[in-house]
Every structure is written in C-alpha cells, then in structure tokens.
C-alpha cells in the first residue's frame, strides 16, 4: 500500500501530496531549515557541486517546490533553469523569492506533473530533484520521464532522504524523526499529517543500493550513490 499524507480520504497519492504542500507552503522553507538545523542547505550545495562537473546549460528541477535547489544551481551559471511542481502554493512562494532576488529571468517555475512531463525528449543537460522523488505516485514512471527528457549523455542528480544504519545514530535519528519532528511540524505548519507522512515516506522509500537498481532498470548508466551526514540523506547520480 502506498504511503500517503491523509489516510482518511480516497484521493490518490498525487492529489494528496499536492494538497499537503499547498497547506504548508507558507511555512515550508522555515521548517526545512529549522527541523534540519540548516543541514539541508549544505546537502543542496554538495548536490550542486556534483551537477557543476558537467557544466550544464539547460537544467530541469523536478518537484522544485519553492525553488531552493534551482536557486542554488545558479552559482554554476547555466543559461536557463526550469522548475516544475504539482503544488501551485509552493510555486507561488518560489516565484515571490525569485522576484525578490531579481532572478526570475533565470529560473522559470511551472505547474507540472513529474510523471508526465510536457517537455520533448532529449531537451535538458541535467535533470535534478531534491527531496521530491520520494513523493512520486509511481517512482519508476517518474524516473523514466526524467530519463526521457535528458539529452544523450545528460546527467541525473537526485538528493533524497535515506535511512541511517549505524548504531547509535540510527536509533537517535529514528526517535527524532518519529516523535520530535511531527510535534514541531504540526505546531508551526498546523498540518500534522505532513510531518507524520515525512518519516513514513522515508521508511518506505527504497534508498541506497535499492534505488540505484531502479535507476539502472529505467535506463541510467554510470550510477553512483553518495551518503551524507551519517546516512540521513543521499545523493544519487547517473547518465543517459
């Protein structure tokens, strides 16, 4: 059974994820930085360091949310970044950030379904995602779409939560993730489901070697896995 944010509705996962992110959009950036003690900023920097190696001109940021990953990618000076997300609430917060930073001409944020992208095949030098593929309704379909819109030789870079395995960090992390994070998440966002869904979705996600195997199954080559901060998150990469 798919892990979903709202268990008392028959809506599909995609609809529920959009509803959840619309609900917490105004508090999302603050909660990201607060609940991770700012480490999420470091994770994005490390992932963009990997993106930089291919010197991309055209980048697609999947599940872009409020655009933090896309904004971080500007430091490697691509010609254009397009970010897509199913949550219009998150995108609106992102557009306000872009206007404030006067970078709207460099990053375009569009409403879009990551599992049914509107772009032609072989369009982008890099397709990337930060903390988004875990929310796909159909993981393989979403990754196959990312593969389709990449140019031959293009690079995929995915930053996603993973599960620490070493004692005692695993035990401490699990306690925080399951008992502390949902309390603060509900208190600040007023949506408890969003921050109980987070640890549940991470536990259900096929991380590490399992995710690498899925990347290979949908056609990616030269795959790599980089564990960050004792395994709390991981960077996955591959080429078309």
Buried (B, 14 or more C-beta within 10 A) or exposed (E): EEBBBBEEEEEEBBBBBBBBBBBBBBBBBEBBBBBBEEBBEEBBEBBBBBBBEBEBEBBBBBBBBBBBBBBBBBEBEBEBBBBBBBBBBBBBBBBEBBEEEEBBEBBBBEEBBBBEBEBEEEBBBBBBBBBBBBBBBBBEBBBBBBBBBBBEEBBBBBBBBBBBEEEEBBEEBBEEBBEEBBEEBBEBBEBBBBBBBBBBBBBEBEBBEEBBEBBEEBEBEEBEBBBBBEBBBBBBBBBB
